[in-house]
Amino acid sequence: MSVGELACTYASLILYDDGIPITAEKIAAVVNAGNLRIEPYWPSLFAKLAEKRDIGDLIFNAGSGCAAAPAAVAAPAAAPAASAAFEEKKKEEPKEESDDDMGFSLFD
């Protein structure tokens, strides 16, 4: 990845996290605030991406690879069964002992 691509990626994530609409001007402002010099086409490319795709979905599906689209289509039909299975699994997990009863602390 180039410096411009990484800078615009981080700028887009910052804007998304703060709930600010992602535009080319705002991406460029965040990048300039970091004293970075990038090619002028990067902010507009990332702004166009943000218009077409939800940044939250991109973050959620970051490691899913190419199979994300077919899985997303099939997911609504399987959602109730998967939800029930998840709840059962969540209830079956044993509770771990806490470190409080060991008699020492990391910062003692």
C-alpha positions as CSV (number, residue, x, y, z in Angstrom):
1,M,0.0,0.0,0.0
2,S,1.1,3.5,-0.7
3,V,1.4,6.2,1.9
4,G,-1.6,8.1,0.3
5,E,-3.8,5.0,0.4
6,L,-3.0,4.3,4.0
7,A,-3.5,7.9,5.0
8,C,-6.9,8.1,3.3
9,T,-7.9,4.8,4.9
10,Y,-7.1,6.0,8.3
11,A,-8.7,9.4,7.6
12,S,-11.9,7.7,6.5
13,L,-11.9,5.5,9.6
14,I,-11.4,8.6,11.8
15,L,-14.3,10.4,10.1
16,Y,-16.5,7.3,10.3
17,D,-15.7,6.8,14.0
18,D,-16.6,10.4,14.8
19,G,-19.9,10.2,12.8
20,I,-18.7,12.8,10.3
21,P,-19.8,12.4,6.6
22,I,-16.9,11.2,4.5
23,T,-16.1,13.6,1.7
24,A,-13.0,14.3,-0.3
25,E,-12.5,17.6,1.4
26,K,-12.7,16.2,4.9
27,I,-10.4,13.3,4.1
28,A,-7.9,15.8,2.7
29,A,-8.2,18.0,5.8
30,V,-7.5,15.1,8.1
31,V,-4.5,14.0,6.0
32,N,-3.2,17.6,5.9
33,A,-3.6,17.8,9.7
34,G,-1.2,14.9,9.9
35,N,1.4,16.8,7.8
36,L,1.3,14.2,5.0
37,R,1.6,14.9,1.3
38,I,-0.4,12.6,-0.9
39,E,-1.5,12.6,-4.5
40,P,-4.7,14.7,-4.9
41,Y,-6.7,11.8,-6.4
42,W,-6.7,9.6,-3.3
43,P,-9.2,11.6,-1.2
44,S,-11.8,11.6,-4.0
45,L,-11.4,7.9,-4.6
46,F,-12.0,7.1,-1.0
47,A,-15.0,9.5,-0.9
48,K,-16.5,7.7,-3.8
49,L,-16.0,4.4,-2.1
50,A,-17.7,5.8,1.0
51,E,-20.7,6.9,-1.0
52,K,-21.2,3.4,-2.6
53,R,-20.3,1.2,0.4
54,D,-21.1,1.4,4.1
55,I,-17.8,1.7,6.0
56,G,-19.3,-0.3,8.9
57,D,-19.9,-3.2,6.6
58,L,-16.4,-3.0,5.2
59,I,-15.0,-3.1,8.7
60,F,-17.2,-6.0,9.7
61,N,-16.4,-8.0,6.6
62,A,-12.7,-7.1,6.5
63,G,-11.4,-10.7,6.9
64,S,-14.2,-12.5,5.1
65,G,-12.7,-12.4,1.6
66,C,-14.6,-12.9,-1.6
67,A,-17.3,-15.1,-0.1
68,A,-19.0,-12.2,1.7
69,A,-21.7,-11.4,-0.9
70,P,-23.1,-15.0,-1.2
71,A,-23.0,-15.4,2.6
72,A,-24.8,-12.1,3.1
73,V,-27.6,-13.2,0.8
74,A,-28.1,-16.6,2.6
75,A,-27.7,-15.1,6.1
76,P,-31.3,-13.8,6.6
77,A,-32.8,-17.2,6.1
78,A,-30.4,-18.9,8.6
79,A,-30.4,-16.0,11.1
80,P,-33.0,-17.4,13.6
81,A,-31.3,-20.8,13.8
82,A,-27.8,-19.3,14.1
83,S,-29.0,-16.9,16.7
84,A,-30.5,-19.7,18.9
85,A,-27.4,-21.8,18.5
86,F,-25.2,-18.9,19.5
87,E,-27.4,-18.3,22.6
88,E,-27.1,-22.0,23.7
89,K,-23.3,-21.9,23.2
90,K,-23.0,-18.7,25.1
91,K,-24.9,-20.2,28.1
92,E,-22.8,-23.4,28.1
93,E,-19.4,-21.7,28.6
94,P,-18.0,-22.2,32.1
95,K,-17.1,-19.2,34.0
96,E,-13.4,-18.6,34.5
97,E,-12.0,-17.8,37.8
98,S,-11.0,-14.2,38.3
99,D,-7.5,-13.1,39.3
100,D,-8.8,-11.3,42.3
101,D,-8.7,-14.4,44.6
102,M,-5.1,-15.2,43.9
103,G,-3.8,-12.8,46.6
104,F,-1.5,-10.7,44.4
105,S,-1.8,-8.0,41.8
106,L,0.4,-7.0,38.9
107,F,1.0,-3.6,40.5
108,D,1.7,-4.6,44.1
